[in-house]
Amino acid sequence: EQTEVDKWVRATCRFCGTGCGVMVGVRNGKVVANKGDVESPVNRGLNCVKGYYVSRILYGKNRLTKPLIRKEGKLVESSWEEALDLVALKYKESIEKNGKDSVGMYASGQMYIWEGYAAAKLFKAGIGTNNLDPNARYCMAGAVTGFMTTFNKDEPFGCYEDIEHADVIILWGNNMAETHPVLFSRVTDHKISKPQTRLIDIATRKTRSTEVADTHLEFIPGTDLAVLNGIANVLITENLVNEDFVSKHFNFKKGLENIGYGLEDKFKFADVASPLTYEDYKAFIAKYTPEYVEKISGVPADKIRELGHLFGDPKKNVLSFWTMGFNQHVRGTWANNLCYNIHFLSKQLGRPGATAFSLTGQPSACGTAREVGTFAHRLPADMVVNNPEHRAFAAKIWNVPVDRISPNVGLHALEMLRAVDYGKIKVLWIMCTNPYQSSPKLARYRKAAEDRKAFIIVSDGYPTRTTELADVVFPSAMWVEKEGMYGNAERRTQHLGKATVPPGEAKDDLWQIIQIANRLGYGDMLFPYPAAKTYDGQRAETGESELKKALWEEYRQFTVNHGKDLAHYEDYMGKTGLIWPVVDGKETVRRYIEGVDPYVKKGMEMEFYGQPDGKAIIWARPYEPPAEVPDADYPFWLCTGRVLEHWHTGTMTRNIPELNNAMPNAYVEINEADAKTMGLKRGDKVKITSRRGSVVAPIEVNGRGNPPKGSVFVPFFDDQILINVVCIDAFDPISCQPDFKKCAVKIEKA
Ligand code: SF4
């Protein structure tokens, strides 16, 4: 195999947030193979089925290779000059006529770090609007607000290696076997080599992850909040709390309750936190007895007690994993807070294997969306636009007058699509994502785009349900057709080498951003590096690395001494990544622990240095029901999610025949008893309808997953079965992340 390629280039997988290392084989300038990187500490040579086929995404037969402009209702080929000039003109016209906040960008946790950073500069420091928000809003905004409210510092404190030190691993509404398969293989490997390890699957349906679990606990959708409070209740009432530890390292707070579901346009929410004492918190948690929680959640009281005892056992290391189950939740911030609570109360943190770990969906949700600050409220390194000191700090590094950066939080991702409909957003650039398939209550937003209520630009590698609605399409270079940098779920920043050039006239997204900046008159101010003028968006020899190095070293200044220290550009070249903060050349695998994290002062044992007094927060958050629950008209719960073979909306994986043939269409996973009652058998088509719309899909019974009676699951990868038409666009008012996991539907034979 080695002799069949000219060289192997080190990269990472293009798909999930695990961030597996991949070696890319190149022959005659073309990518001809890939294999797992045996030196990668993430995956140690293993990939999942998507990863093994990852290089095939470059050569799908539908690649976009020419810019397209809509003329007389049809997208037709154009030159780059014409397409770029038109986009710049539309931006200028709208800014002049309607103001800076009439334009925006819908970005992506799949963009490389440079692309997110350049987009943040263009919109926040150039145009002067914060209408820049990533698809990560749909993916892990609740994790961000969970971290910020608890720690005032974003991102996990543990690392993947905690798996191998854990005695108990809990999956919270998280089908890790399909969503983070290689990480799950580390879990199963650990279980095999240390059979006493307990895997507990707490979920709303049985999945492939359940097959390996020792215990499966099913809860009624949305009641995970009650289960988490129930565990806290057991810890307190059975004296399992490490009270010295708690008083030394935590404060107690409560926020507002009954905070709404974000269903109206222009929904505004401001949380107000008030301090509590430990006694107040105990009084709050007193009602969440295991018996009370059983009534709400359906989880047996003795199982809640057992979970409390597992957490409260100081000889055991408990590791919690979660992803979309907590985050795509109208009370997602609270779910994150409550999970930290039980780890704090029981001291299940601060040692290898004892941690609470929020997994990310996308390959650079951490690196690009969170760290760079492509969120509508953020600047790089956890800074925010509505803090004058943070704006001043950013303006200094960006070398722009501070008043160029708006103090107003921009529109979040879903609100941007709403604003297209209600007329506030007139020009929207969508980069590296597919919101006209992935957004909830989809028909409303598709219609607004079809009615041409805004001028829409889309940068992508393939035609999608979003490019079909565009006025201009920019063909983008993908994956190793350009040099890249991603940040994975364990704070590991990884470099992806360039292995080939993009096809036809497809070009680097970074180049596209700089070209628009030039045309808007911000090029010299924002991208003053010589290579920004020579890089042609395709060929490395035109200055690609010089440009990317200059941008990296500038961006790095935000991170140093902010607890997020990134290393120099060269330190990542050809390596398997470094976990930040990287201080004095050393990575930090676990944060907040004395002797391990260089930011923790001597004698502190643990220090949550994001908070002014070094203490993290234990929040009193109640159980509240979801935005919509089944009733006589819509008697079933609907949950949506991912499958192993496809990446998100399938725009890449559906162009890989092996993956698409393995999973050719979406389906409605239904309980056998419900299917029987309705006279349905596997493969029969059903119409699934909510108050927002309906789709038709075949049913699956006793497949890889199995929901309980009264509940169905539908994956969202299928561009022909747009299940998001059915989903509700309710969101968590703190994170503004929509809830794709819970709404009410009816099922009829189609
Ligand atoms: Fe690894 Fe995720 Fe890629 Fe699979 S999809 S190879 S688990 S990064």
Boltz pocket constraint, residues with backbone or C-beta under 6 A from the ligand:
constraints:
  - pocket:
      binder: B
      contacts: [[A, 13], [A, 14], [A, 15], [A, 16], [A, 17], [A, 18], [A, 19], [A, 20], [A, 43], [A, 46], [A, 47], [A, 48], [A, 49], [A, 50], [A, 51], [A, 52], [A, 179], [A, 180], [A, 181], [A, 182], [A, 183]]
      max_distance: 6.0
